[in-house]
């Protein structure tokens, strides 16, 4: 019969199960280790909360006021009164607590502001950069069209051409307008209205009141050919021409009559 020696110290350090029980009984040494771990955790949490509280107090103290607002950008339509109104209404807090996202939205709600960018400049300055829309045309359904083909809601008394087309066609019309304007320049003519119908057929009204039908295909080539021959053909007619149809492969047709009116 063999015997195994068991050290009493091992019994004190090892968890023991109570007789007839499924629960683990911790020794005094294990309980001390657990209490030490919990204490360290509580100290760490307390330190984090203390640092957060100190930062919160420092940031919200009135010792970091915003003293200067610098507005940059090529501004032709945004007024000093509009900027002052936003500064008075939206600039709440100090250098750290200022809500830049909300202020950016406030600036971008101005009719002529396309994009606003805000940046803090230590220790007491805010830099505001505004990009204005550059109006290229009026949109027939309401509003203006900028040079990027975006429709925006603003008022303008500038003599702008009129764009009339399907919803979402503004960008395409801007691209074609530049082509039309370049093609007509040699003849001394300018498009003052551009129409695009649902079938994607183009029609122009020129600054002399003439209506020009371009159709759907080869519109740039057709208009360039018309401009090259305008002075020797339509420009030489003694009778007024109201309408020109360029949808012919080797020429164009004209309809006599009073033009729609100069613009």
C-alpha positions as CSV (number, residue, x, y, z in Angstrom):
1,X,0.0,0.0,0.0
2,X,1.5,3.3,-1.1
3,X,1.0,6.8,0.4
4,X,1.2,10.3,-1.2
5,X,2.4,13.2,0.9
6,X,0.3,16.4,0.5
7,X,1.7,19.7,1.6
8,X,-0.6,21.7,3.9
9,X,0.4,24.9,2.1
10,X,-1.0,23.6,-1.1
11,X,-4.4,23.1,0.5
12,X,-4.5,26.7,1.7
13,X,-3.7,28.1,-1.7
14,X,-5.9,26.0,-3.9
15,X,-9.7,26.5,-4.3
16,X,-11.6,23.9,-2.4
17,X,-15.1,22.6,-3.2
18,X,-17.4,22.4,-0.3
19,X,-18.6,18.8,0.4
20,X,-21.8,18.0,-1.5
21,X,-21.7,21.4,-3.3
22,X,-21.1,22.6,-6.9
23,X,-19.7,25.9,-5.7
24,X,-16.0,26.8,-5.6
25,X,-14.7,28.0,-2.3
26,X,-11.9,30.6,-2.6
27,X,-9.1,30.6,-0.2
28,X,-8.0,33.7,1.6
29,X,-5.1,34.1,-0.8
30,X,-7.4,34.1,-3.9
31,X,-9.9,36.5,-2.3
32,X,-7.0,38.9,-1.7
33,X,-5.9,38.8,-5.3
34,X,-9.4,39.4,-6.5
35,X,-9.9,42.4,-4.2
36,X,-6.5,43.8,-5.3
37,X,-7.6,43.5,-9.0
38,X,-10.9,45.2,-8.3
39,X,-9.2,48.0,-6.4
40,X,-6.8,48.6,-9.3
41,X,-9.8,48.7,-11.7
42,X,-11.6,51.2,-9.6
43,X,-8.5,53.4,-9.3
44,X,-8.1,53.4,-13.0
45,X,-11.8,54.3,-13.6
46,X,-11.5,57.1,-11.0
47,X,-8.4,58.5,-12.7
48,X,-10.1,58.5,-16.1
49,X,-13.2,60.2,-14.8
50,X,-11.0,62.8,-13.0
51,X,-9.1,63.6,-16.2
52,X,-12.3,63.8,-18.2
53,X,-13.9,66.2,-15.6
54,X,-10.8,68.4,-15.6
55,X,-10.8,68.6,-19.4
56,X,-14.5,69.3,-19.4
57,X,-14.0,72.2,-17.0
58,X,-11.0,73.6,-18.7
59,X,-12.6,73.5,-22.1
60,X,-15.8,75.1,-20.9
61,X,-14.2,77.9,-18.9
62,X,-14.6,81.3,-20.4
63,X,-10.9,81.6,-20.8
64,X,-10.8,80.5,-24.5
65,X,-13.1,83.0,-26.2
66,X,-13.4,83.3,-29.9
67,X,-12.3,86.8,-30.7
68,X,-11.7,86.9,-34.5
69,X,-13.7,85.6,-37.5
70,X,-12.0,85.8,-40.9
71,X,-14.1,85.3,-44.0
72,X,-12.3,84.4,-47.2
73,X,-13.4,83.8,-50.8
74,X,-14.4,85.7,-53.9
75,X,-17.7,87.0,-52.7
76,X,-20.0,89.0,-55.0
77,X,-23.4,88.1,-53.5
78,X,-22.9,87.1,-49.9
79,X,-23.3,90.3,-47.8
80,X,-21.8,91.5,-44.6
81,X,-25.2,91.5,-43.0
82,X,-25.7,87.8,-43.8
83,X,-22.4,86.8,-42.3
84,X,-23.0,89.0,-39.2
85,X,-26.4,87.3,-38.7
86,X,-24.9,83.8,-38.7
87,X,-22.1,84.9,-36.4
88,X,-24.6,86.4,-33.9
89,X,-27.0,83.5,-34.1
90,X,-24.8,80.4,-34.5
91,X,-21.5,81.2,-32.8
92,X,-22.2,79.8,-29.3
93,X,-19.4,78.5,-27.1
94,X,-15.7,79.1,-27.0
95,X,-12.7,78.1,-29.2
96,X,-13.1,74.4,-28.3
97,X,-16.9,74.0,-28.0
98,X,-18.0,75.8,-31.1
99,X,-20.1,73.5,-33.2
100,X,-18.4,73.8,-36.6
101,X,-20.8,71.4,-38.4
102,X,-23.8,73.4,-37.4
103,X,-22.2,76.7,-38.5
104,X,-21.1,75.2,-41.8
105,X,-24.7,74.2,-42.5
106,X,-25.9,77.7,-41.6
107,X,-23.5,79.2,-44.2
108,X,-24.4,76.7,-46.9
109,X,-28.0,77.6,-46.5
110,X,-27.3,81.1,-47.8
111,X,-28.7,81.2,-51.4
112,X,-25.3,82.0,-53.1
113,X,-23.0,79.8,-51.0
114,X,-22.1,76.5,-52.7
115,X,-19.6,75.3,-50.1
116,X,-18.3,76.5,-46.7
117,X,-15.2,75.4,-44.9
118,X,-14.4,76.3,-41.3
119,X,-11.0,75.9,-39.5
120,X,-9.9,76.9,-36.0
121,X,-6.7,79.0,-35.8
122,X,-5.1,79.0,-32.3
123,X,-5.6,80.7,-30.0
124,X,-8.8,82.7,-30.7
125,X,-9.5,82.8,-34.5
126,X,-11.9,81.1,-36.8
127,X,-11.2,81.0,-40.5
128,X,-14.3,80.8,-42.8
129,X,-13.8,80.1,-46.5
130,X,-16.9,80.5,-48.7
131,X,-17.3,79.4,-52.3
132,X,-20.1,81.1,-54.2
133,X,-22.1,79.7,-57.1
134,X,-21.1,81.2,-60.4
135,X,-24.4,81.6,-62.3
136,X,-24.4,80.6,-65.9
137,X,-28.1,80.4,-66.8
138,X,-31.6,80.5,-65.6
139,X,-33.5,77.3,-65.1
140,X,-36.9,77.3,-66.7
141,X,-38.5,75.4,-63.8
142,X,-37.1,77.9,-61.3
143,X,-33.7,78.9,-60.0
144,X,-30.3,79.3,-61.5
145,X,-27.8,77.0,-63.0
146,X,-24.1,77.3,-62.0
147,X,-21.1,76.6,-64.2
148,X,-20.9,73.1,-62.7
149,X,-24.4,72.2,-63.9
150,X,-26.0,72.5,-60.5
151,X,-29.4,74.1,-60.0
152,X,-29.6,76.4,-57.0
153,X,-32.2,78.8,-55.7
154,X,-31.2,82.4,-55.8
155,X,-32.1,85.7,-57.5
156,X,-30.1,87.5,-60.1
157,X,-30.7,90.5,-62.3
158,X,-27.9,89.6,-64.8
159,X,-28.8,88.9,-68.4
160,X,-28.4,85.1,-68.3
161,X,-29.5,82.6,-71.0
162,X,-32.4,80.4,-70.3
163,X,-32.1,76.6,-70.0
164,X,-35.2,74.5,-70.5
165,X,-34.8,70.7,-70.2
166,X,-35.8,67.6,-68.3
167,X,-35.1,67.2,-64.7
168,X,-31.5,66.3,-64.0
169,X,-30.3,67.6,-67.5
170,X,-28.7,70.8,-66.2
171,X,-25.1,69.4,-66.3
172,X,-25.5,68.1,-69.8
173,X,-26.9,71.4,-70.9
174,X,-24.0,73.4,-69.5
175,X,-21.6,71.2,-71.4
176,X,-23.5,71.7,-74.7
177,X,-24.0,75.4,-74.1
178,X,-20.2,76.0,-74.1
179,X,-20.0,74.1,-77.4
180,X,-22.9,76.0,-78.9
181,X,-21.4,79.4,-77.8
182,X,-18.0,78.5,-79.3
183,X,-19.5,77.3,-82.6
184,X,-21.6,80.5,-83.1
185,X,-18.8,83.0,-82.1
186,X,-17.4,83.2,-85.7
187,X,-20.8,84.4,-86.9
188,X,-21.1,87.0,-84.2
189,X,-24.1,85.2,-82.7
190,X,-24.9,84.0,-79.2
191,X,-27.4,81.5,-77.8
192,X,-29.8,83.1,-75.4
193,X,-32.0,80.1,-74.8
194,X,-31.3,76.4,-75.0
195,X,-34.1,73.8,-75.1
196,X,-33.7,70.1,-74.7
197,X,-36.8,68.0,-75.1
198,X,-37.6,64.5,-73.7
199,X,-36.4,62.9,-77.0
200,X,-33.0,64.6,-76.4
201,X,-33.4,66.9,-79.4
202,X,-31.8,70.4,-79.1
203,X,-33.2,73.8,-80.1
204,X,-31.6,77.2,-79.7
205,X,-32.8,80.8,-79.7
206,X,-30.1,83.2,-80.7
207,X,-29.6,86.8,-79.7
208,X,-31.1,88.1,-83.0
209,X,-34.3,86.2,-82.3
210,X,-33.7,83.4,-84.7
211,X,-34.8,79.9,-83.7
212,X,-32.4,77.0,-84.7
213,X,-33.4,73.3,-84.7
214,X,-30.4,71.1,-84.2
215,X,-31.9,67.7,-83.7
216,X,-30.3,64.9,-81.7
217,X,-27.1,64.0,-83.7
218,X,-24.0,65.8,-84.7
219,X,-25.3,69.0,-83.2
220,X,-21.9,70.6,-82.9
221,X,-20.9,69.9,-86.5
222,X,-24.3,71.2,-87.8
223,X,-24.0,74.4,-85.8
224,X,-20.4,75.0,-86.9
225,X,-21.4,74.5,-90.5
226,X,-24.3,77.0,-90.1
227,X,-22.0,79.6,-88.5
228,X,-19.5,79.3,-91.3
229,X,-22.1,79.9,-94.0
230,X,-24.4,82.3,-92.1
231,X,-22.9,85.5,-93.4
232,X,-23.2,84.4,-97.0
233,X,-26.7,82.9,-96.7
234,X,-29.1,83.9,-94.0
235,X,-27.2,87.1,-93.3
236,X,-27.7,88.2,-97.0
237,X,-31.4,87.7,-97.1
238,X,-33.5,90.8,-97.4
239,X,-36.4,89.2,-95.7
240,X,-36.5,88.3,-92.1
241,X,-35.8,84.7,-91.1
242,X,-37.7,83.3,-88.2
243,X,-36.5,79.6,-88.1
244,X,-33.6,77.6,-89.4
245,X,-33.7,73.8,-89.5
246,X,-30.2,72.3,-89.5
247,X,-31.4,68.6,-89.5
248,X,-30.2,68.1,-93.1
249,X,-27.1,66.2,-94.1
250,X,-25.8,68.7,-96.6
251,X,-27.4,72.0,-95.7
252,X,-30.2,73.7,-93.8
253,X,-33.7,75.0,-94.4
254,X,-35.1,78.4,-93.4
255,X,-38.6,79.7,-92.8
256,X,-39.2,83.4,-93.5
257,X,-41.1,85.6,-91.1
258,X,-40.5,87.9,-88.2
259,X,-38.0,86.5,-85.7
260,X,-39.2,85.7,-82.2
261,X,-37.6,88.9,-81.0
262,X,-34.2,90.0,-79.9
263,X,-33.1,89.3,-76.3
